[in-house]
Amino acid sequence: MLRIGLLTSGGDCQALNATIRGIVKGLANNVQDLEVYGFVNGYKGLIYGDYKLLTPKDFSGILTRGGTILGTSRVPFKTIREPDEKGIDKVESMKQNYHKLRLDCLVILGGNGTQKTANLLREEGLNVIHMPKTIDNDIYGTDMTFGFYSAINIATDAIDCIHTTASSHNRVFIVEIMGHKVGWLPLYAGIAGGADIILLPEIPYDINKVVKAVENRKKRGSGFTIIAVAEGAIPKEIAELSKKEQKKAMEEITKQYPSISYKIAADIFKKTGIEIRVTVPGHTQRGGSPCAYDRILSTRLGSEAAQLIMDGEFGCMVAIINGKIKKVPLEECAGKLKTVKPNCQEIVAAKRMGISFGD
């Protein structure tokens, strides 16, 4: 009898169910005796023993279904070693529930924080496999995360829709795209949506450069401008401060404005008098059905995870590198971010096309 556990942790995304399906179908078609336990609401389910034995019916029809059939939650890694409000040792409790079910492996689907906890459980002696999930595409050690391209499609569609009203009214429109620490999503969506200016966390912006780019378009006869702004975009003058001072300065901004996009809009208006509108697609970028690319990627990743389980190979993340599915040891990737490099090919190409990054 092969017994595996599944959990989805952190923010949801469109291809979690597709990946779960890939794992289970990959095992079910090759293992005679299989039990699959799903932990409810992420690590909370593993900590508090909230799980259910899943049946083949649970995995039927979920390839195209967004979200996660298991539910999810955030259990910050920085607090994972701290007892909960009832004094429960979270790590010890997770280990006990793993052994209680006599699991052969725990497959964990999630992003960076989830991965760090997965690596901790590996260090504690559990057989774990991590599946790289996030719309941010910021997991170190894999070229692509499932959920990323689905989110690109939604964010790009938002920018596409803004183009018509922006051109009709000759306005400057800011579209705020998810990306708190890393800007892969606003970078790709901005390029795909034909944004004129893209502001990323990795490239602190000079508001005067942003204003100049807007005014240059106006001089060339373009009456509107589309600005794709990462939610984690940061002004150059704040980026030059210490980390502590940066945090304080950004907190002051959030007291005055709903988000950084509204500050940018206010700053542009003050300097130009041009009418600005802000659009925030928000959590729509996480929702809906996974795109075809993510369905294929999730199926490939899930199938490989199944093979690793059958081969008894654990303690790794299943990744895609140069188009090939590979395993990456968790100790090599946990705790690391894959950030956008200011000289990466995508940015070089975008700048050649006349897109401004406010630098």
Order of alpha helices (4+ residues) and beta strands (2+ residues): beta-alpha-beta-alpha-beta-alpha-beta-alpha-beta-alpha-beta-alpha-beta-alpha-beta-alpha-alpha-alpha-beta-alpha-beta-beta-alpha-alpha
